[in-house]
Structure formats: C-alpha cells, structure tokens
Amino acid sequence: MRKVYNLEDLDCANCASKMEEAIKKIEGITFASVNFITQKMILEIDENRFDEVIKKVIKTCKKVEPDCTILM
Amino acid sequence: MESIHLTKKEKKKLIRIILAISFFVVFFVLDKSINLANVFRGEFNWLLPFFLYLIIYFIIGYDILIKSIKNILHGQIFDENFLMVVATIGAFTLAIYRGIIGETIEGFDEACAVMIFYQVGEFFQSYATNKSRKSISKLMDIRPDVANVKRNGEIQIVDPTEVALDEIIVVNPGEKIPIDGIIVSGQSSLDTKALTGESMPREVSEGDEVISGSINLTTTLEIKVTKIFYDSTVSKILDLVENASSEKSEAENFITKFSKFYTPIVCLVALILAIVPSLIWGNISVWIYRALSFLVVSCPCALVISIPLSFFVGLGTCSKFGILVKGSNYLEKINSANIFIFDKTGTLTKGNFKVANIFPKEKEDEVLKLASICEQGSSHPISKSILEFYQGEIDENYTITNIAGQGIIARNGNDIIYCGNEKLMNENNISFKTINDIGTKVYVAKNQEFVGSILILDEIKQEAFEVITDLKDNNCKAIMLTGDNEIVAKNVSMQLGLTEYKSSLLPEDKVVETKKIIDTKNKNDVVCFVGDGINDAPVLMLSDVGISMGGVGSDAAIEASDIVLMKDDLKGISLAKKIAKKTMSIVFQNIIFSISIKFAILLLTAFGITNMWLAVFGDVGVAVLAILNAMRVNLKQK
C-alpha cells in the first residue's frame, strides 16, 4: 500500500536522508522516500501489518529528527 | 515586489539572530578597542570576555545545544548540530585554556561568530526552500475545493469526491471545474493554463468534453459528470505531481552516498589532526584549533539541499509549461536522451485525416457508401475521415470483422464488403488498380469485385520540422514508427529529415521494433519514445523515457508515461530538454563547486593558512551560494 504523509518541521536536508535510510530498514517497509523540499514522505507499507509498521516509522522519525512530526 | 512572509519559527529565529548580532558587534568593538581581558587583571582575566560571549552563545545556540544532546541520547553521533556544538565549545575551551596558561585570549568571538553564521545559514536555507516550495505548489493550484451539484432541482455544495457519475454539476464563472464531464448547457471560455500551459482561453459549448482543473471564465456552465473525482484529470495530475519526487536521480543518489562517508571521514581526519601532529611537534592548542575548524566544514549541507532543490525547481519549471515529469531521474535522462522514437499519427502529423481524392471504378458515391458500412462504429482516424466525408445513410445490417493490419470485412448474408489496404485485397484474391499518389489508400471491393479506392492524407505538424531539426542539431537520432505504408512513411520522413523510419507496422510490431532499438543501443544511449498515448502504453513503458502528448483526459497515457506533455505540442520536447540541460548543468556546478571549496578549505585549514572564520564560510556560505544557484533554474526561464 502506497501512502503519502506530510511532515512538519523537517529542518535539515541531511536528516531527511538519514530518516529515509532508517525507515527503509524497518521490516514491512518496501519503499521509503523522504523529501526535504516538499516536506513529504512516501511509503510502501505491508498492508497486513500496517499498524505495527507505522508505529515503528513514527518512532524512527522521532529518533532521527526529534523536532519533526508526521501529520496523519 | 512580493512581501516577505515568514513562519512563526522563522520569525523567532530571525529575532534571535538580530539580537545576537547586535550584542556581538558591541562586545566585539569593545573587545578590540579596550580589550576586555585587560579590564580585570590577574589569573582570571578571561572570565569577563568569557561570560559576555557566553550570553551571545546561549541566545543564538541554545536550540542547537538541546538538539545535539537529544541526538546523542538517540545514538546519532555525526549529527550536524552535534558537530557545531563540539567545534564551538571546543573553541571556547581552547580560549579558556589560553587564558589560564597566560597566552593572549582569543577564540570566544570566533566561537560565537561560527554559531551565528551557522544559524544565519540555517535560516536562509529554510526561507529559500519554503519560498520555492510555495511558488511551485502555487503553480499546481488546480485542486478544486467543492462541487455544486444539482440534486432534486436544488444546488448543493459538496466535496468533489461525493459526486456520482451522470450527476449534473454547476460551475460558475471564476470557479474551477471540479470533475471531468460534458457540457449540457451553457457556452463559455475556459482557462486551461494551469493544466496545459496554454495561455489562450478555450471556447466551449454544449456537447464539449471539459476537463477538471480548468477555470470557467465567462458564463455559468452545467456539466454532466463522466468520471468520478478519483478518475478525473485533476486527481491523476495531482497524484503524479505529488509522487514526482519519489524516484531519485543518479546525482541525488550520489550525494546521499557521498554525505554518508564525507562526515565520518572528515571527523576522523579531525581527530587524527588533533592528536598526531601535536605528539610530533607539540603545540597542542594550535592543532586542536585546526581540528575544530575541520568539524565546522564537515556537514555536507550545501550539497544535500542544493541538489534536490535544483531538481525540484527544474520539475516545477517544467510543470509551469504544462510538462509533467514523473521524477528527477527522468529529468536527468531526458537531458542525455539521444534516440527519439516517434509515433507518426497524432504525434508528428496532425492526425486529422481528410479524404483527399476518390478513384471510383464506376460511381464515386458507391465507393464511399460501401466504405462507410465497413468503417461505421470505428474510432480509427482513417475511419472517422471517411465517415465525416460521406453524408448519406449507412446500412447497419452488416456484421463487421476487423483484420489487424489489413482492414475491415463486413458481411450481410452473401454480401461481403472489403475495405482496407493492398494486403487485404491480395489476401482475398481481388484484382484492383493501385494508386501511386502519396497518402493512405483505402481499397474497397464488394463480392470479390473491385469498386474503387479512397486517398486519405494527413498533415505534418508545423512544429515537427522545428523540433526534429533541433534534435538533430543536438546529435540525436529521430526514428519514426508507423502503421502506414512505405510511401507515406518515406514521404513524411524525407520532409522532416528523419534519421530512420519503419513502416507498415502493427501495434505489436512497434513493441518489437522498439525492443530492437533498445537492445542494439550503446551503453550510454538513452531511448525516448514519443507518442500520443493511445495504444502505445507498452512502448511508453519499454523505453527509457516515455513521453505522451496531449495526455490530458487519457489517464492510461498519464500512467504509462514518464513525461506528459499536457499541451499537444511537440515543442514541449525541446523545452523539456532545455530545462533538463539547465538543471543538470546547475546540479553539476553545485557538486563541483561545493566539493572543491570544501576540500580547499580543509586543506588550507590543515596547514593553518586559514581560520575558523573561513571554515564557517565553507559550510554556510557555500550552502547559501549553492541554493541561490539552484534557484536560477527557474529564474532564467520566463
């Protein structure tokens, strides 16, 4: 399932690519792209495990860039 | 003059920057004129300048400090915030150390300046990216907010997604058409600029199909909905634009890889620089100072922001001209595309076929009448031209069989009508008279008896000449694939000066031919297919870059192609190539510029030729210049 999320307060471009790297490593994510300029995140998530995976994504985001929030 | 609009966060930061700079100027002037360290004499004379500069440091850098502590707790070591903190606190400590051992006190001002510059750079980056983000999303401001639906004689205002098929919507002047449909009453002009880049308004009246996203200009229209919102043009386009940046270019991937190694390596070298030389030659404070300067330059921000920004502005500029590019990788590819395969009908030629001549064996009318029986119900441009030309009645009692690549056979009892090309005649052993004129020929026969033939002509698009010449000037090959016969194909090819053409191709042959071209190309060749998006989805997908034209309204084309020219104008190809070239050269400039400046500063710092002031330029200044350069992609194109 492909989902697009808006991000708020994603302040640094380098963090965006770090976030992308980290999210890509989460199990259940087949594709991740974090765009600093459009402040958007595109994810391909395993539908069957959506809730579990998205929780991990939020946690990872907070870890890499504490200021940034994912708008659901 | 556009007003400067800042977000709350930016405003707060700006106030802090101004405050810090004013304090800094006062303390700096005081320090240089009366030397703050001499105000109190003795062992602790460094305390006064230390505290004064510390105030500035906290004003400007408290958020960075907090962030870096948080990140350390999360295990993010090579975080730019943290590196800045290490560099500046290091400079502070070094200054204190100098004060304690009785050397001249210097370094407090530097530490503060580094932090101030860093924040100024961050502020500018955030401002610049916000601004270009806004200006580009404004371009694509085609999303309709509401739809006025006529239900039970009343007009209800609902969300466009809630409108069902065949409902009637009302669009007032000044409003956007929310959903695709057909006009049932009213006559108006539409502004389709946001969709196609075409600035001339389009005149529409009853019976015309209209696409969502266009703006109604003059009078109220009533429109019957033919597609639900999610299938409407506007939805498809927004979907494409929003997902545009998901596919990254090679340049962007390079930067990601580069930055992954750059920061750790610079930090490692800094560590070595702090320890090894001072063990050999002593003078530890000098080497630590140089190492700290290294850390200031260690963030690859200039690259990490400016490269995607260049692509973003490039994609935005394209969409301004009605050219939708699905990802920055395609912008990169179209720049190096050198083999262009064109579909003929509707792409190089206008596709509005007209009956040019009729060669009857006996009666002209009979030829047309029989041909019309065969062609009825077909949407093929050739069929349409015949049906348009024939004004009489059509007998509908025939069963029609389509024979791919040959034509049509219509049967009614014992009557059989053949209508098609030479192949069809030959296959069915009908003797006929060939025409030697250039054009598409349709031969008509009834019950093995040749009746006559029709000559149909298609006009070459005026801009095709320009575009093909332009491509050839840029050392590109232009190849045409067509289902038309050899003579027509050769004629078009000669007129346009094409490199190569393949004629008499069935739709599946086009796929085979394209595959052949792709298989035999050199490693660096990039194959680009240009078609009108009808029936050529497989070829669009197969080629490195698939371009469909006049794609508005055809969602299959939008899905299959990588670049969509919303205006049915070949010049979009030259334009896309031009914008891509500009984008790529700016990307290249930024990569070379940023990397070489950074390495130069690192080198000079290692030998002690420069100081931290220049290092902070290497970080912030380069980023600012690279961003300004990135924004140039847009500025030069009007």
Contacts between the chains, C-beta under 8 A, distances in Angstrom:
chain1	res1	chain2	res2	distance
A	4	B	242	6.0
A	4	B	243	7.2
A	9	B	9	7.2
A	11	B	122	7.3
A	11	B	126	6.6
A	12	B	80	6.5
A	12	B	122	7.8
A	12	B	301	7.1
A	13	B	125	7.9
A	13	B	301	6.4
A	13	B	304	4.1
A	13	B	305	4.2
A	13	B	308	7.1
A	14	B	80	6.1
A	14	B	259	6.2
A	14	B	299	6.7
A	14	B	300	6.6
A	14	B	301	6.1
A	14	B	304	4.8
A	15	B	79	7.9
A	16	B	304	8.0
A	17	B	256	5.1
A	17	B	259	7.0
A	17	B	304	6.5
A	18	B	76	7.6
A	31	B	246	7.8
A	33	B	245	7.1
A	33	B	246	4.6
A	33	B	248	7.3
A	35	B	245	4.7
A	35	B	246	7.9
A	35	B	308	7.3
A	36	B	129	7.3
A	36	B	304	7.9
A	36	B	305	7.0
A	36	B	308	6.5
A	37	B	129	5.7
A	37	B	132	7.5
A	37	B	133	6.0
A	37	B	245	7.3
A	37	B	308	5.6
A	37	B	309	5.8
A	37	B	312	4.6
A	38	B	133	6.5
A	38	B	242	7.9
A	38	B	245	5.8
A	38	B	312	7.3
A	39	B	133	7.3
A	40	B	242	7.1
A	40	B	245	7.5
A	42	B	243	6.5
A	42	B	246	4.8
A	63	B	74	4.7
A	63	B	75	7.9
A	63	B	76	7.7
A	64	B	74	7.4
A	64	B	76	6.6
A	66	B	67	7.1
A	66	B	70	5.0
A	66	B	71	7.4
A	66	B	74	7.5
A	67	B	67	7.3
